[in-house]
Amino acid sequence: MSTAPKRYITPEEYLEIERRAECKSEYHGGEMFAMAGASAAQTLMVSNLVRELGNQLKKTDCFVYPADLRLCVREDGLYTYPDAIVVRGRPKFVDAMNDTVTNPTVLIEVLSPSTEVYDRGKKFEMYRELASLQEYILVAQYHYSVETYWRRPDGSWLYSSYTSPDDTVTFRSLECAVAMNEVYAKVQFDNPEGGSVH
């Protein structure tokens, strides 16, 4: 067993490596972490949300981005790839490459068994450091469930939960809403251990 310390990777080194890489990696605290591929259901949910939000917001000053756009939470701390990002107003980037945004208004994550604890816990804790962030959306992958966290003017967070296919998910910070059956359009619920959930 090797006891050699891991080499600290600077944010600049991470971006240089990441921009040449074939697979995406997140960066946290001087280390890079390879990202697992998304399931068909996860990809479809993200596509549905990006399409619905994009259509509703196309005549506003909002920009809707899918999972390929990188997010810088802290230049010395966390770079990640949310499943979708919405920016109200002019997007701000870490450099002239325009591939790493710093001022999200809304962040959306589709939960998976391997990331759910992190997405709900430490990642959300770090996301809350972003002064621009107004709303955090968690979407379940194996049943109807969308949870929203909206930052109130006093800095506290208002929680809302949607669990019925007849619900409509309100995006308070964007002044729009998406029907739950649009979020989950064409999604087949499969149990993470295998087999369909009925």
Sequence and secondary structure as in RCSB ss.txt:
>XXXX:A:sequence
MSTAPKRYITPEEYLEIERRAECKSEYHGGEMFAMAGASAAQTLMVSNLVRELGNQLKKTDCFVYPADLRLCVRE
DGLYTYPDAIVVRGRPKFVDAMNDTVTNPTVLIEVLSPSTEVYDRGKKFEMYRELASLQEYILVAQYHYSVETYW
RRPDGSWLYSSYTSPDDTVTFRSLECAVAMNEVYAKVQFDNPEGGSVH
>XXXX:A:secstr
          HHHHHHHHHH SS EEEETTEEEE     HHHHHHHHHHHHHHHHHHTTTTEEEEETTSEEEEET
TTEEE  SEEEEESS  BSSTT  EE   SEEEEE  TTTHHHHHTHHHHHHTT TT  EEEEE SSSS EEEEE
E TTS EEEEEE STT EEEETTTTEEEEHHHHTTT   B TTSSB  
